[in-house]
Amino acid sequence: MALKKEVKTGIIVIVALGMLIFGLNFLKGINLFTHTKVIYAVYNDVQGVVPSNPIVVNGFHVGQIKKIEIEPNTSGKIVVTMQITNTDVKIPKNSVAKIFSSDFLGSKAIELDLGTAADLIKDGDTLSSTVEESIKETVDKQVLPLKRKVESLISSLDTTIGIIDGIFNKDTRDNLTQSIKSIRVSLGHIENTSVSVDQLMGSEKTHISSILDKVDQISTTLASNSKNLSKIITNFANISDTIAKANIHRTLQNADSALYYASQIMGKINRGQGNMGKLASDTALYNRLARASDDLDKLMIDFKAHPKRYVHFSVFGKKD
């Protein structure tokens, strides 16, 4: 019996719908003819996550997000339904479903950090969840301390500029200008002096070379006579040791005592005390001594002239 046109049309539409559904699921990565596992993860925030986002293990695609819905209670947590299409991947129960940015455009995906448990997930299990920091959050954390430091620096610079502006008034600026001019003049003088010194060194080069040669000769002489110099230094050391060992202090005390007594004696002589004092101060005694000396001189002269008056010699005895 021939099928009616309406039945044929219905069959074609059903087949077309089936192929459309299969094609859409295939594009989503869902193979209707393979066995899949449905697991869950609960998050506080799933910003950027949408159904059909991929689920990966170490970068390997193992499924996709099937559905996202909020819990019916008032907790506000989000339940993400994940469909694992690659059942060959062994996923332990203590694995963690982590939301991360899959590219620089901010597209989200879920990565399963595999655990170490011996038991594997089953259909309907719920995994632990975590959310990786977004690039914006990471940058904000890195930039925020720098931002605060820059703000503090700007504030300090503003304060410093205000202080500098208050210090460098017109008088100060004029003084700085004058100081800079003086420094410039001084530098000019230094430059002229250096030129003069340079010229002097050029003109006196021969003389300086001669002086250096003489210094070199002196150093050579000293080096060749180092043994003699050592002996001289040793002798000086011995002399200094002898002087150090000598009782100079006692000698000086004795000399001081002798000078004191000599001073006392001279004082007594000046005051006319004692024989020496009387001799020095008695004019009459001096005159008598002078006359006696004069008479003795006359007597010696007369004795030389007439010795017979004073001495008589006779071989045969005294004459009558």
Beta strands, then each sheet from edge to edge (+ up, - down):
strand 1: 37-43
strand 2: 54-57
strand 3: 60-70
strand 4: 78-84
strand 5: 96-101
strand 6: 108-113
strand 7: 126-131
sheet 1: 1+ 4- 3+ 2- 6- 5+ 7+ 1+
end
